[in-house]
Amino acid sequence: MARPPRPGAAPRARTRARSPEGRRPLMRLLLVRHGQTPSNLIHALDTDMPGAELTPLGRQQAEGLVGRLADERIDALYASPLRRAQQTAAPLARDRGLDVVVREGIRELRAGDLEMRDDSESVQLYLKTVMAWAAGQTDLPMPGGQTGEEVLAHYDEVIEEIAASGAEHATVISHGAAIRTWAGARALNIDAAFAARHPLENTQVVTLDGDPRRGWTATHWGAEPLV
């Protein structure tokens, strides 16, 4: 018998999506934003290595993921190399007895010349640029930084690696802008406008079913069910 959801747990899709014609079940991919950092509190564009550490609340949020994801199977746990992602992944890795696979391609989208700026104009320019990438304008560069084509390709490489590993349920500890941009660009049932309207709070989860070849369907965005 399935356990009842824990208090505060994110809603789950009732059934796993399965591929047609008896093929392998589609993957379930949980994209998790890291816990709170001091840079989050001042709205600073903190994207360079090693990045800020978690606040005390951020550490509580990371510990809280253990209970919130208790009913989710996790075959593989991946994380960005930034400190906040590593610290967020640690309690879950300890609880599940998993190694954290660290990959550069799922780190936060670099701010370039806007790094550590916290003024509204800079933050809005950053968000406008990454949401343009999600909408398909991938040749647009971040001021002094990468293009959307580069960053989406790097994220794709990591997701393709996870799929090729045979993991059917994977959790990725990543970053708000990176998750929103990639999901807005790659999920079949949402778009860049949806991603732009729906910021992710710290440790919120975007759940997707699919695979790199057949595409992805977002089933939950934070606590909001989508299918």
Secondary structure, DSSP 4 states (H G I P E B T S, - for coil): -PPPPPTTPPP--SS----GGGPPPPEEEEEEE----HHHHTT----SSS-PPPPHHHHHHHHHHHHHTTTS--SEEEE-SSHHHHHHHHHHHHHHT-PEEE-GGGSPPP-GGGTT--SHHHHHHHHHHHHHHHTT-TTPBPTTS-BHHHHHHHHHHHHHHHHHTT-SEEEEEE-HHHHHHHHHHHBSS--HHHHHH----TT-EEEEEEETTTEEEEEEETTEE--
